Amino acid sequence: MDGYNIKQVVPFFMVTDIGRSLKFYVDGLGFRMVNSWEPAGKLTWCWLQREGAALMLQEYGPDDPRAGAVKGLGVALCFQCADALALYTEFLGRGLKPDEPFVGNNMWDVGLTDPDNYSIHFESPTEVPEETRYSDWIAKP
């Protein structure tokens, strides 16, 4: 990647409560905060990182008219992983309630919705047949 000009795309989510979002992304999904902006001593923006994935969060200001708007419509992050099912187990252990994994497009898909209604997916390649649900797959003898 050293010769590339464009090296990474980092989603930037406007959120209604950055503390609530940090609980989801840091405590729940295992990201860590690597940079932040705290004007007047209040956390307003941050950069989160987990392994090779990053995202940014910024809380709406008190007078921002967009704060009451519907968020997350049509937005989905799809993290490509080595083992999405291991993450499913990890997220359950952290108290999150991910959707039941299923196979779509030759990948296990573990989906969650963040506090601002953004759709988050962790996906990994599989040979398991399309549309297989996790509960059906683990129940097979």
Phi, psi and omega in degrees: 000354183299328182275355182277144174278311178267119188250335186198148169248133183236113178299145181235111183255128168277131185232157182274334181213100186296327177298316178295319179294321178296322177301318180292307187283321182273302182290323184274308185266350176086016174286164174231147179279125180248347178203150180207164177229125185229071178295138181057028176078007180246126177299123182240327183219148174206156175251126179247147184220140167217114183052237183270007183250144179220157171204160179241145177236141173219133180276139175300145173287162185297335181254010183284117182294343180283346185302326181272357182288156176293132181247158172082351182296125177076006180251128175220134172258130179241102179276123178273125190231165173283323184212090180294329181291327175295322177293322176305310179298317178300313182296320175300318179294337178268006176088008177276166179235073178293157174296156176298130178299149176214164179262126175216134180056040179062029179221141167291135180238121176248112185250146175219163173239129182280175184298341178255019174077018174281140182269122183242130181230140174242124189230144176217146182298148178208159173261357180296141183303148178306146176068011175290133175268147183305314182297326177288323182292315182283343180279346182290138180290000000 
